[in-house]
Amino acid sequence: MLRSAERNGFVREGVLRSSSWVLGEFLDEVLLGLLAEDWKRATRS
């Protein structure tokens, strides 16, 4: 999922370590960002 998002212009902006409790364990969350002007520039090409 992360590679797919990054191929589509998203940038990894941070990691929240052990921030989510899922199925009995803490997991990291990855924060992704995409600026509106970067999106517009990518859709024009």
Phi and psi in degrees as a GROMACS rama.xvg file:
@    title "Ramachandran Plot"
@    xaxis  label "Phi"
@    yaxis  label "Psi"
@TYPE xy
-64.0267  -44.113  LEU-2
-62.1747  -39.8821  ARG-3
-62.9349  -45.5717  SER-4
-62.3936  -43.2916  ALA-5
-66.9194  -36.025  GLU-6
-63.9072  -24.7635  ARG-7
-98.3018  17.6733  ASN-8
101.952  -8.50201  GLY-9
-73.6075  149.28  PHE-10
-118.704  136.581  VAL-11
-72.0008  117.823  ARG-12
-105.93  -14.1257  GLU-13
174.892  169.072  GLY-14
-131.852  128.803  VAL-15
-96.7647  103.277  LEU-16
-74.5011  132.066  ARG-17
50.1829  45.4693  SER-18
-99.4282  -13.1803  SER-19
-123.109  134.209  SER-20
-94.7423  110.587  TRP-21
-131.003  123.247  VAL-22
48.4429  44.9144  LEU-23
83.0923  12.2446  GLY-24
-146.928  155.181  GLU-25
-83.6122  135.524  PHE-26
-124.618  155.846  LEU-27
-77.8443  153.313  ASP-28
-118.642  137.069  GLU-29
-105.331  130.006  VAL-30
-96.8114  127.8  LEU-31
-117.46  148.692  LEU-32
-137.598  151.771  GLY-33
-147.819  118.59  LEU-34
-75.6506  146.497  LEU-35
-57.1213  -41.2674  ALA-36
-67.8639  -31.8805  GLU-37
-68.3982  -38.7488  ASP-38
-63.8588  -45.7719  TRP-39
-64.0088  -40.3336  LYS-40
-64.2955  -40.0352  ARG-41
-70.903  -33.6371  ALA-42
-76.4251  -20.817  THR-43
-77.327  -27.3553  ARG-44
